[in-house]
């Protein structure tokens, strides 16, 4: 029984692994963390898990439809293109928006070209790796796979280029990273002692919720929750120094 469906397992493996390449493209455009809401909450780990689950599912379906039939290299590439379009339309334009509580995006398809690029890379890599592993087609050289992986790594460069020294600032100004790992920060207020207060919006997508809260950030960059359990989103924040500090979300 297992040997009968071994090619499906190969497709699941190929799809799950090549989904990492798609995740690099989405990470480079800052979309990957938000996809974490599909399984839990906004962050890179959950975003990667979401993309890999979708990729493994797509790879298994691809293997079922492709079977064990050998095909010329052009045919393999065309299968990858079909997989790309199917994942983009069904996944990025229909399933993912619905899962996040948003309307279907078919009428705004070409506003979602980054997911199309991600799934193009995913579709081609899945088809090439499946042909290599399951069909044993030597005419699909490993250098094609390597080249596509290099494209994925280069596309993620945007996510790595967050060095504040890369910013163009007026003479006399400098920028530095104070805190990271915030979720949808929308507002900042500064108290007299120099403590920063950050409002995290708490964007809500259907049943998935990113917590709406106010946090303080000290001079060492340590983050501490000040108030939470808000009915988000929080869109503004004001700090008032009177007898005591009063924080008020707007």
LINTA-V390470 format. One record per pair of residues at least 12 apart in sequence whose C-alpha atoms are under 8 Angstrom apart, sorted by the first residue. I is the first residue (numbers start at 1). GAP is how many residues later the second one is. Records with the same first field share a line. If there is no record, write none. Layout:
# LINTA-V390470
I = GAP / GAP
This chain:
# LINTA-V390470
7 = 56 / 57 / 60 / 61 / 127
8 = 51 / 52 / 53 / 55 / 56
9 = 51
10 = 50 / 53 / 120 / 123 / 124
11 = 45 / 48 / 49 / 50 / 51 / 52 / 115 / 119
12 = 43 / 44 / 45 / 46 / 47 / 48 / 51
13 = 43 / 46
14 = 42 / 45 / 112 / 115 / 116
15 = 37 / 40 / 41 / 42 / 43 / 44 / 45 / 107 / 111
16 = 36 / 37 / 38 / 39 / 40 / 41 / 43
17 = 35 / 38 / 39
18 = 37 / 104 / 107 / 108
19 = 32 / 33 / 35 / 36 / 37 / 103
20 = 28 / 31 / 32
21 = 97 / 100 / 101 / 128 / 131 / 132
22 = 29 / 96 / 97 / 99 / 100 / 130
23 = 24 / 25 / 28 / 95
24 = 128 / 129 / 131 / 132
25 = 89 / 92 / 93 / 127 / 128 / 130 / 131
26 = 88 / 89 / 92 / 130
27 = 129 / 132
28 = 127 / 128 / 129 / 130 / 131 / 132
29 = 85 / 127 / 129 / 130
30 = 129
32 = 12 / 15 / 16
33 = 12 / 13 / 14 / 15
34 = 13
35 = 12 / 13 / 15 / 16
36 = 12 / 13 / 14
37 = 63 / 171 / 172
38 = 12 / 58 / 61 / 62 / 170
40 = 168
41 = 167 / 168 / 169
42 = 141 / 168
55 = 67
58 = 25 / 29
59 = 67
62 = 21
63 = 67
68 = 66 / 67
69 = 66
70 = 61 / 65 / 67
73 = 66 / 67
76 = 51 / 52 / 55
77 = 47 / 50 / 51
79 = 44 / 45 / 48
80 = 40 / 43 / 44 / 45 / 46 / 47 / 48
81 = 39 / 42 / 43
82 = 41
83 = 40
84 = 32 / 35 / 36 / 37 / 38 / 39 / 40
85 = 31 / 34 / 35
87 = 32
88 = 27 / 28 / 31
89 = 17
92 = 20 / 23
93 = 12 / 13 / 16
94 = 12
99 = 107
100 = 105 / 106 / 107 / 108
101 = 104 / 105 / 106
102 = 103 / 104
121 = 27 / 31
125 = 20 / 23
128 = 12 / 17
129 = 16
164 = 12 / 13
178 = 41 / 42 / 43
179 = 38 / 42 / 43 / 44
182 = 18
183 = 17 / 18 / 19 / 27
184 = 16 / 17 / 18 / 19
185 = 13 / 14 / 15 / 16
186 = 12 / 13 / 14 / 15 / 48 / 49 / 50
187 = 12 / 13 / 48 / 49 / 50
188 = 49 / 50
189 = 48 / 49 / 50
190 = 49
191 = 48 / 49 / 50 / 54
192 = 49
194 = 24 / 25
195 = 21 / 22 / 23 / 24
196 = 20 / 21 / 22
197 = 17 / 18 / 19 / 20
198 = 16 / 17 / 18 / 19 / 39
199 = 13 / 14 / 15 / 16 / 35 / 36 / 37 / 38 / 50
200 = 12 / 13 / 14 / 15 / 34
201 = 12 / 31 / 32 / 33 / 34
202 = 29 / 30 / 31 / 32
203 = 29 / 30
204 = 28 / 29
211 = 17 / 18 / 19 / 21
212 = 16 / 17 / 18 / 19 / 20 / 21 / 22
213 = 12 / 13 / 14 / 15 / 16 / 17 / 21
214 = 12 / 13 / 14
215 = 12
234 = 15 / 16
235 = 14 / 15
236 = 13 / 14
237 = 12 / 13
238 = 12
